[in-house]
C-alpha cells in the first residue's frame, strides 16, 4: 500500500487466495480526507473494484495507497487470515522483484488452476 501499486500475481500461494493481482486503490483527495474520511475510503475501494471489473469474492483484499490493507471473508477469522496472506504475498513479491527485476506475472493457467481448485464449482483442494 505504501508503494502505491498493486501486487502482481507471481506464484501459487497468491493464486490460492486471489484471482489476479491484489489491487491498490488510489489515494484519497484532500477533500475526501477532510470530509467523511472513513466512508470515502470505502467508496474508493468500491471505485477500484468497479473500475477494474473485479469480483470482491475472488479478491478478498485491497491495498489503499498511503493507508494500508483491507481484507474480508465469510467471518472475522477468515478476514484476518486473508490479511496475513496479503502480508506474506507482499513479502514474497518484494523478494521476487529483488531477485529478478524483470519478472513477469504467472500465466493465467497457473492462476486458474490454483484458484479454482480451492474456490471453484468443483473445488477439491484445501477443503
ZADO-1210 file (C-alpha; in nm, 4 decimals, padded with zeros to 6 digits):
<atoms>
<atom x="00.0000" y="00.0000" z="00.0000" code="UNK" pos="1"/>
<atom x="00.2834" y="00.2375" z="00.0827" code="UNK" pos="2"/>
<atom x="00.4321" y="00.1834" z="-00.2632" code="UNK" pos="3"/>
<atom x="00.1046" y="00.2867" z="-00.4274" code="UNK" pos="4"/>
<atom x="00.0852" y="-00.0130" z="-00.6581" code="UNK" pos="5"/>
<atom x="-00.0931" y="-00.3414" z="-00.6962" code="UNK" pos="6"/>
<atom x="00.0807" y="-00.6692" z="-00.6153" code="UNK" pos="7"/>
<atom x="00.1199" y="-00.8813" z="-00.9299" code="UNK" pos="8"/>
<atom x="00.0372" y="-01.2496" z="-00.9137" code="UNK" pos="9"/>
<atom x="00.3787" y="-01.4140" z="-00.9293" code="UNK" pos="10"/>
<atom x="00.3110" y="-01.7528" z="-00.7745" code="UNK" pos="11"/>
<atom x="00.0808" y="-02.0201" z="-00.6476" code="UNK" pos="12"/>
<atom x="00.0387" y="-01.9004" z="-00.2886" code="UNK" pos="13"/>
<atom x="-00.1026" y="-01.5748" z="-00.4232" code="UNK" pos="14"/>
<atom x="-00.3245" y="-01.7654" z="-00.6696" code="UNK" pos="15"/>
<atom x="-00.4623" y="-01.9898" z="-00.3950" code="UNK" pos="16"/>
<atom x="-00.6353" y="-01.6862" z="-00.2423" code="UNK" pos="17"/>
<atom x="-00.6609" y="-01.4092" z="-00.5034" code="UNK" pos="18"/>
<atom x="-00.7810" y="-01.4355" z="-00.8630" code="UNK" pos="19"/>
<atom x="-00.5294" y="-01.1925" z="-01.0062" code="UNK" pos="20"/>
<atom x="-00.3274" y="-00.9017" z="-00.8714" code="UNK" pos="21"/>
<atom x="-00.4107" y="-00.7551" z="-00.5329" code="UNK" pos="22"/>
<atom x="-00.5357" y="-00.4114" z="-00.6376" code="UNK" pos="23"/>
<atom x="-00.4216" y="-00.0809" z="-00.4950" code="UNK" pos="24"/>
<atom x="-00.6851" y="00.1893" z="-00.4585" code="UNK" pos="25"/>
<atom x="-00.5870" y="00.5471" z="-00.5287" code="UNK" pos="26"/>
<atom x="-00.5013" y="00.7985" z="-00.2614" code="UNK" pos="27"/>
<atom x="-00.7907" y="00.9959" z="-00.1256" code="UNK" pos="28"/>
<atom x="-00.8086" y="01.3595" z="-00.2273" code="UNK" pos="29"/>
<atom x="-00.7701" y="01.6355" z="00.0289" code="UNK" pos="30"/>
<atom x="-01.1456" y="01.6916" z="00.0081" code="UNK" pos="31"/>
<atom x="-01.2181" y="01.3208" z="00.0663" code="UNK" pos="32"/>
<atom x="-00.9838" y="01.3152" z="00.3661" code="UNK" pos="33"/>
<atom x="-01.1354" y="01.6329" z="00.5112" code="UNK" pos="34"/>
<atom x="-01.4892" y="01.5078" z="00.4621" code="UNK" pos="35"/>
<atom x="-01.6338" y="01.1720" z="00.5587" code="UNK" pos="36"/>
<atom x="-01.2911" y="01.0052" z="00.5690" code="UNK" pos="37"/>
<atom x="-01.3964" y="00.6508" z="00.6585" code="UNK" pos="38"/>
<atom x="-01.6941" y="00.6488" z="00.4203" code="UNK" pos="39"/>
<atom x="-01.4787" y="00.7926" z="00.1419" code="UNK" pos="40"/>
<atom x="-01.2184" y="00.5207" z="00.1980" code="UNK" pos="41"/>
<atom x="-01.4926" y="00.2651" z="00.1400" code="UNK" pos="42"/>
<atom x="-01.6093" y="00.4496" z="-00.1718" code="UNK" pos="43"/>
<atom x="-01.2552" y="00.4480" z="-00.3137" code="UNK" pos="44"/>
<atom x="-01.2332" y="00.0718" z="-00.2522" code="UNK" pos="45"/>
<atom x="-01.5635" y="00.0196" z="-00.4364" code="UNK" pos="46"/>
<atom x="-01.4416" y="00.2516" z="-00.7137" code="UNK" pos="47"/>
<atom x="-01.1294" y="00.0355" z="-00.7548" code="UNK" pos="48"/>
<atom x="-01.3239" y="-00.2891" z="-00.7864" code="UNK" pos="49"/>
<atom x="-01.5755" y="-00.1319" z="-01.0258" code="UNK" pos="50"/>
<atom x="-01.3093" y="00.0324" z="-01.2441" code="UNK" pos="51"/>
<atom x="-01.1058" y="-00.2897" z="-01.2662" code="UNK" pos="52"/>
<atom x="-01.4188" y="-00.5075" z="-01.3071" code="UNK" pos="53"/>
<atom x="-01.3071" y="-00.7211" z="-01.0125" code="UNK" pos="54"/>
<atom x="-01.5184" y="-00.9586" z="-00.8066" code="UNK" pos="55"/>
<atom x="-01.4594" y="-00.8875" z="-00.4354" code="UNK" pos="56"/>
<atom x="-01.5410" y="-01.2518" z="-00.3580" code="UNK" pos="57"/>
<atom x="-01.2456" y="-01.3572" z="-00.5760" code="UNK" pos="58"/>
<atom x="-01.0212" y="-01.0793" z="-00.4442" code="UNK" pos="59"/>
<atom x="-01.0724" y="-01.0681" z="-00.0667" code="UNK" pos="60"/>
<atom x="-00.8476" y="-00.7712" z="-00.0067" code="UNK" pos="61"/>
<atom x="-00.7299" y="-00.4387" z="-00.1385" code="UNK" pos="62"/>
<atom x="-00.4395" y="-00.2063" z="-00.0692" code="UNK" pos="63"/>
<atom x="-00.5253" y="00.1580" z="-00.0103" code="UNK" pos="64"/>
<atom x="-00.2467" y="00.3906" z="-00.1191" code="UNK" pos="65"/>
<atom x="-00.0849" y="00.5762" z="00.1716" code="UNK" pos="66"/>
<atom x="-00.3007" y="00.3830" z="00.4151" code="UNK" pos="67"/>
<atom x="-00.2842" y="00.0047" z="00.4357" code="UNK" pos="68"/>
<atom x="-00.4648" y="-00.3168" z="00.3568" code="UNK" pos="69"/>
<atom x="-00.8320" y="-00.4005" z="00.3962" code="UNK" pos="70"/>
<atom x="-00.9422" y="-00.7644" z="00.3827" code="UNK" pos="71"/>
<atom x="-01.2664" y="-00.9546" z="00.4274" code="UNK" pos="72"/>
<atom x="-01.4017" y="-01.3070" z="00.4390" code="UNK" pos="73"/>
<atom x="-01.7019" y="-01.5137" z="00.5430" code="UNK" pos="74"/>
<atom x="-01.6224" y="-01.4293" z="00.9065" code="UNK" pos="75"/>
<atom x="-01.3705" y="-01.2331" z="01.1121" code="UNK" pos="76"/>
<atom x="-01.1252" y="-01.5247" z="01.1289" code="UNK" pos="77"/>
<atom x="-01.1152" y="-01.5573" z="00.7503" code="UNK" pos="78"/>
<atom x="-01.0710" y="-01.1807" z="00.7108" code="UNK" pos="79"/>
<atom x="-00.7719" y="-01.1898" z="00.9471" code="UNK" pos="80"/>
<atom x="-00.6304" y="-01.4941" z="00.7653" code="UNK" pos="81"/>
<atom x="-00.6600" y="-01.3066" z="00.4345" code="UNK" pos="82"/>
<atom x="-00.4715" y="-01.0121" z="00.5885" code="UNK" pos="83"/>
<atom x="-00.1891" y="-01.2481" z="00.6856" code="UNK" pos="84"/>
<atom x="-00.1892" y="-01.3880" z="00.3312" code="UNK" pos="85"/>
<atom x="-00.1640" y="-01.0372" z="00.1823" code="UNK" pos="86"/>
<atom x="00.1343" y="-00.9569" z="00.4038" code="UNK" pos="87"/>
<atom x="00.3105" y="-01.2813" z="00.3084" code="UNK" pos="88"/>
<atom x="00.2337" y="-01.2398" z="-00.0623" code="UNK" pos="89"/>
<atom x="00.3663" y="-00.8812" z="-00.0457" code="UNK" pos="90"/>
<atom x="00.6862" y="-01.0062" z="00.1183" code="UNK" pos="91"/>
<atom x="00.7312" y="-01.2772" z="-00.1452" code="UNK" pos="92"/>
<atom x="00.6614" y="-01.0308" z="-00.4289" code="UNK" pos="93"/>
<atom x="00.9210" y="-00.7891" z="-00.2899" code="UNK" pos="94"/>
<atom x="01.1827" y="-01.0633" z="-00.2715" code="UNK" pos="95"/>
<atom x="01.0888" y="-01.1920" z="-00.6169" code="UNK" pos="96"/>
<atom x="01.1388" y="-00.8458" z="-00.7679" code="UNK" pos="97"/>
<atom x="01.4711" y="-00.8059" z="-00.5871" code="UNK" pos="98"/>
<atom x="01.5946" y="-01.1368" z="-00.7273" code="UNK" pos="99"/>
<atom x="01.4604" y="-01.0672" z="-01.0767" code="UNK" pos="100"/>
<atom x="01.3560" y="-00.7088" z="-01.1553" code="UNK" pos="101"/>
<atom x="01.2264" y="-00.8244" z="-01.4968" code="UNK" pos="102"/>
<atom x="00.9961" y="-01.0936" z="-01.3530" code="UNK" pos="103"/>
<atom x="00.6627" y="-01.1412" z="-01.5288" code="UNK" pos="104"/>
<atom x="00.3361" y="-01.2414" z="-01.3617" code="UNK" pos="105"/>
<atom x="00.2464" y="-01.6099" z="-01.3532" code="UNK" pos="106"/>
<atom x="00.0491" y="-01.7340" z="-01.6541" code="UNK" pos="107"/>
<atom x="-00.3300" y="-01.7347" z="-01.6342" code="UNK" pos="108"/>
<atom x="-00.3351" y="-02.1160" z="-01.6450" code="UNK" pos="109"/>
<atom x="-00.1437" y="-02.1278" z="-01.3124" code="UNK" pos="110"/>
<atom x="-00.3765" y="-01.8667" z="-01.1626" code="UNK" pos="111"/>
<atom x="-00.6846" y="-02.0553" z="-01.2802" code="UNK" pos="112"/>
<atom x="-00.5671" y="-02.3954" z="-01.1585" code="UNK" pos="113"/>
<atom x="-00.4684" y="-02.2783" z="-00.8124" code="UNK" pos="114"/>
<atom x="-00.7651" y="-02.0505" z="-00.7538" code="UNK" pos="115"/>
<atom x="-01.0413" y="-02.2735" z="-00.8871" code="UNK" pos="116"/>
<atom x="-00.9183" y="-02.5926" z="-00.7231" code="UNK" pos="117"/>
<atom x="-00.9873" y="-02.4199" z="-00.3900" code="UNK" pos="118"/>
<atom x="-01.2751" y="-02.1877" z="-00.4798" code="UNK" pos="119"/>
<atom x="-01.4367" y="-02.3135" z="-00.7987" code="UNK" pos="120"/>
<atom x="-01.7577" y="-02.5044" z="-00.8534" code="UNK" pos="121"/>
<atom x="-01.5629" y="-02.8316" z="-00.8483" code="UNK" pos="122"/>
<atom x="-01.3176" y="-02.7338" z="-00.5718" code="UNK" pos="123"/>
<atom x="-01.1210" y="-03.0294" z="-00.4415" code="UNK" pos="124"/>
<atom x="-00.8155" y="-02.8891" z="-00.2634" code="UNK" pos="125"/>
<atom x="-00.7852" y="-02.7388" z="00.0828" code="UNK" pos="126"/>
<atom x="-01.1433" y="-02.8068" z="00.1835" code="UNK" pos="127"/>
</atoms>
